[in-house]
Amino acid sequence: MANWSISCPLFGLDVELILSDGQREFERTGTQLQLTRDQRRDILEKMSSTIYGFKAYQSKKEIEAAAAALVEKHPCLKEKGSGTGYDGWANSLKYKMANMRTKMRRAGCQEVIINAGKRSRNNPDGDCSHSNIKRPKRAEVNFLPNFPRGEDASSLEEQREKIVEEMKKVDKNLTTVGKLMQTTFALRRQNIVVTAAPVKDLLQLWPALQCPSEIQHDIHTRRTTVLHALPAYLREETSGFFYHLR
């Protein structure tokens, strides 16, 4: 769980006031805060959106860690009769995350669309819903982004073909190639994640991947992403952190 450092977010002003009053009462009398249905829903929605910001698919331990963070910050929300004090919250978050993935899939989010069509009442011959789930590997960013605004598969395919033609030239315009590679990133990720093309075929489709400039760009992108994520992981202020890196 060392890589899952989610903390409890701030809620709406009304919910924060209710939690503050509830905490004072809990400290004074030991009475747990009784939330209304709407208040509990607001907390779950904020928690689920925060969790989704980390990743679309979570393990049981990660959901439990998020629930534990909630009751650790707000002890008045601990549940009586629960061994951990957050079993009910963890269960609610599990279903809330499933609902959020459904909403994001309907909104066109490729990262969850790719896992649609699993076994269901209307699709009894599909794969089990818990098998072959495509999800980011550790520290992987932009796992399966949507196409850039104004672009579709056809327009990006045309740009991919331009890259192929440019790479055949003796005097290659690497600046143009670099720009085209950035624009077609989402299409390239679909080739890798969705179709799972072999490396040999992938290099034929995207010959610029073998360019030293593209390799260096990938390394720089990973380094930049790690550095930007580090303050959040360490729970430090970003301004001072990046000042020392200049």
C-alpha positions as CSV (number, residue, x, y, z in Angstrom):
1,M,0.0,0.0,0.0
2,A,3.1,2.3,0.0
3,N,2.2,3.5,-3.5
4,W,-1.4,4.4,-2.6
5,S,-1.1,7.7,-0.7
6,I,-4.7,9.0,-1.1
7,S,-5.8,11.4,1.6
8,C,-9.3,12.5,2.5
9,P,-10.4,15.5,0.4
10,L,-12.2,18.6,1.5
11,F,-16.0,18.4,1.1
12,G,-18.5,21.1,0.4
13,L,-18.8,23.9,3.0
14,D,-22.1,22.6,4.3
15,V,-20.7,19.1,4.8
16,E,-17.5,20.3,6.4
17,L,-19.6,22.3,8.9
18,I,-21.7,19.2,9.7
19,L,-18.5,17.1,10.1
20,S,-16.9,19.8,12.4
21,D,-20.0,19.9,14.6
22,G,-20.2,16.1,14.6
23,Q,-16.6,15.8,15.6
24,R,-17.0,18.1,18.6
25,E,-20.0,16.1,19.8
26,F,-18.1,12.9,19.3
27,E,-15.2,14.1,21.3
28,R,-17.5,15.4,24.1
29,T,-19.9,12.4,24.3
30,G,-18.6,9.7,22.1
31,T,-21.7,9.8,19.9
32,Q,-21.2,9.0,16.2
33,L,-22.5,11.5,13.7
34,Q,-25.7,10.4,12.0
35,L,-25.7,11.6,8.4
36,T,-28.7,12.1,6.2
37,R,-28.9,10.2,2.9
38,D,-27.9,13.3,0.9
39,Q,-25.0,14.1,3.2
40,R,-23.6,10.6,2.9
41,R,-24.1,10.7,-0.9
42,D,-22.2,14.0,-1.1
43,I,-19.3,12.5,0.8
44,L,-19.2,9.4,-1.3
45,E,-19.3,11.4,-4.6
46,K,-16.4,13.6,-3.5
47,M,-14.4,10.6,-2.3
48,S,-15.1,8.6,-5.5
49,S,-14.1,11.5,-7.8
50,T,-10.9,11.9,-5.8
51,I,-10.1,8.2,-6.1
52,Y,-10.9,8.2,-9.8
53,G,-8.3,11.0,-10.1
54,F,-5.7,8.4,-9.1
55,K,-6.9,5.5,-11.2
56,A,-10.1,4.2,-12.8
57,Y,-9.7,0.7,-11.3
58,Q,-8.8,0.0,-7.7
59,S,-8.0,-3.1,-5.7
60,K,-9.9,-4.0,-2.6
61,K,-7.0,-2.9,-0.4
62,E,-6.9,0.5,-2.2
63,I,-10.6,1.1,-1.6
64,E,-10.2,0.1,2.0
65,A,-7.3,2.5,2.4
66,A,-9.5,5.3,1.1
67,A,-12.2,4.5,3.5
68,A,-9.7,4.3,6.3
69,A,-8.4,7.8,5.4
70,L,-11.9,9.1,5.6
71,V,-12.6,7.9,9.2
72,E,-9.1,8.7,10.3
73,K,-9.7,12.3,9.4
74,H,-13.2,12.3,10.7
75,P,-13.5,9.8,13.6
76,C,-17.1,10.7,14.1
77,L,-17.9,8.8,10.9
78,K,-16.5,5.5,12.3
79,E,-19.1,2.7,12.3
80,K,-20.2,0.9,15.4
81,G,-20.2,-2.9,15.1
82,S,-17.5,-2.8,12.4
83,G,-14.2,-4.4,13.1
84,T,-12.3,-1.7,11.2
85,G,-14.7,1.2,11.7
86,Y,-15.0,1.7,7.9
87,D,-16.3,-1.6,6.4
88,G,-19.6,0.1,5.4
89,W,-17.8,3.0,3.8
90,A,-15.5,0.7,1.9
91,N,-18.4,-1.3,0.6
92,S,-20.3,1.9,-0.5
93,L,-17.1,3.3,-2.2
94,K,-16.8,0.0,-4.1
95,Y,-20.2,0.4,-5.7
96,K,-19.8,4.2,-6.1
97,M,-16.6,3.6,-8.1
98,A,-18.5,1.1,-10.3
99,N,-21.2,3.7,-11.0
100,M,-18.6,6.3,-11.8
101,R,-16.9,4.1,-14.3
102,T,-20.3,3.5,-16.0
103,K,-20.8,7.3,-16.2
104,M,-17.4,7.8,-17.6
105,R,-17.9,5.1,-20.1
106,R,-21.1,6.7,-21.3
107,A,-19.3,10.0,-21.5
108,G,-16.8,8.4,-23.9
109,C,-13.8,7.8,-21.7
110,Q,-11.6,5.3,-23.6
111,E,-9.9,4.0,-20.5
112,V,-13.1,2.4,-19.3
113,I,-14.8,1.9,-22.7
114,I,-12.1,-0.7,-23.5
115,N,-13.4,-2.9,-20.7
116,A,-17.0,-2.7,-21.7
117,G,-18.9,-5.6,-23.2
118,K,-17.9,-8.1,-20.5
119,R,-20.2,-10.9,-19.4
120,S,-23.7,-9.7,-18.4
121,R,-27.4,-10.8,-18.7
122,N,-27.4,-9.3,-22.2
123,N,-24.0,-10.7,-23.1
124,P,-23.8,-14.2,-21.5
125,D,-20.9,-15.4,-23.7
126,G,-18.6,-12.4,-22.9
127,D,-15.5,-12.6,-20.8
128,C,-15.9,-12.6,-17.0
129,S,-16.2,-9.0,-15.8
130,H,-13.1,-9.5,-13.6
131,S,-10.9,-11.1,-16.3
132,N,-8.6,-9.4,-18.8
133,I,-9.2,-6.0,-17.4
134,K,-6.9,-3.5,-19.2
135,R,-5.6,-1.0,-16.8
136,P,-2.4,1.1,-16.3
137,K,0.8,-0.5,-15.1
138,R,2.5,1.0,-12.1
139,A,3.5,4.7,-12.7
140,E,2.0,4.6,-16.2
141,V,0.4,7.8,-17.3
142,N,-2.0,8.6,-20.2
143,F,-2.9,4.9,-20.3
144,L,-5.6,5.2,-23.0
145,P,-6.4,8.9,-23.7
146,N,-9.2,10.0,-25.9
147,F,-8.5,11.5,-29.3
148,P,-7.6,15.2,-29.4
149,R,-10.5,17.5,-29.9
150,G,-11.4,17.8,-33.6
151,E,-9.6,14.5,-34.5
152,D,-10.9,11.0,-35.1
153,A,-9.4,7.7,-36.1
154,S,-9.4,8.6,-39.8
155,S,-7.7,11.9,-39.4
156,L,-5.1,10.5,-37.1
157,E,-4.5,7.6,-39.4
158,E,-3.7,10.0,-42.2
159,Q,-1.2,11.7,-39.9
160,R,0.4,8.4,-39.1
161,E,0.8,7.7,-42.8
162,K,2.6,11.1,-43.1
163,I,5.0,10.0,-40.4
164,V,5.7,6.7,-42.3
165,E,6.3,8.6,-45.6
166,E,8.6,11.2,-43.8
167,M,10.6,8.4,-42.2
168,K,11.4,7.0,-45.7
169,K,13.2,10.1,-46.8
170,V,16.9,10.5,-46.6
171,D,16.6,14.0,-45.1
172,K,13.9,13.6,-42.6
173,N,12.1,16.6,-41.1
174,L,12.3,15.4,-37.5
175,T,10.5,18.5,-36.2
176,T,7.5,17.6,-38.3
177,V,7.7,14.0,-37.2
178,G,7.9,15.0,-33.6
179,K,4.7,17.2,-33.9
180,L,2.9,14.4,-35.7
181,M,3.9,11.9,-33.1
182,Q,2.5,14.1,-30.3
183,T,-0.8,14.5,-32.2
184,T,-1.2,10.8,-32.9
185,F,-0.3,9.7,-29.3
186,A,-3.9,8.5,-28.6
187,L,-4.0,6.4,-31.8
188,R,-0.6,4.9,-30.9
189,R,-1.8,3.9,-27.5
190,Q,-4.9,2.2,-29.0
191,N,-2.5,0.1,-31.2
192,I,-0.6,-0.9,-28.1
193,V,-3.4,-1.4,-25.6
194,V,-6.5,-2.4,-27.6
195,T,-5.0,-4.4,-30.5
196,A,-1.9,-5.5,-28.6
197,A,0.2,-5.4,-31.8
198,P,3.5,-7.2,-31.7
199,V,6.6,-5.0,-31.4
200,K,7.7,-5.8,-34.9
201,D,4.3,-4.7,-36.3
202,L,4.2,-1.7,-34.0
203,L,7.6,-0.5,-35.3
204,Q,6.3,-0.8,-38.9
205,L,3.3,1.2,-38.1
206,W,5.3,3.8,-36.1
207,P,8.9,3.8,-37.5
208,A,9.6,7.1,-35.7
209,L,9.6,5.2,-32.4
210,Q,13.1,4.1,-33.2
211,C,14.3,7.7,-33.6
212,P,16.7,8.8,-30.8
213,S,14.7,12.0,-30.5
214,E,11.5,10.1,-29.7
215,I,13.3,7.9,-27.2
216,Q,14.7,10.9,-25.4
217,H,11.3,12.6,-25.5
218,D,9.7,9.6,-23.8
219,I,12.4,9.6,-21.1
220,H,12.0,13.3,-20.5
221,T,8.2,12.9,-20.3
222,R,8.5,10.2,-17.7
223,R,10.9,12.2,-15.7
224,T,8.7,15.3,-15.8
225,T,5.6,13.3,-14.8
226,V,7.4,11.7,-11.9
227,L,8.7,15.0,-10.6
228,H,5.3,16.6,-10.8
229,A,3.8,13.7,-8.9
230,L,6.4,13.6,-6.2
231,P,5.2,16.5,-4.1
232,A,1.7,15.1,-4.0
233,Y,3.1,11.7,-3.0
234,L,5.2,13.3,-0.3
235,R,2.3,15.7,0.6
236,E,4.5,18.7,0.3
237,E,3.9,22.2,-1.3
238,T,4.8,22.2,-4.9
239,S,6.0,25.8,-5.2
240,G,9.0,25.3,-2.9
241,F,9.7,21.9,-4.3
242,F,10.1,23.1,-7.9
243,Y,12.0,26.2,-6.9
244,H,14.8,24.0,-5.6
245,L,14.9,22.1,-8.9
246,R,15.6,25.2,-11.0
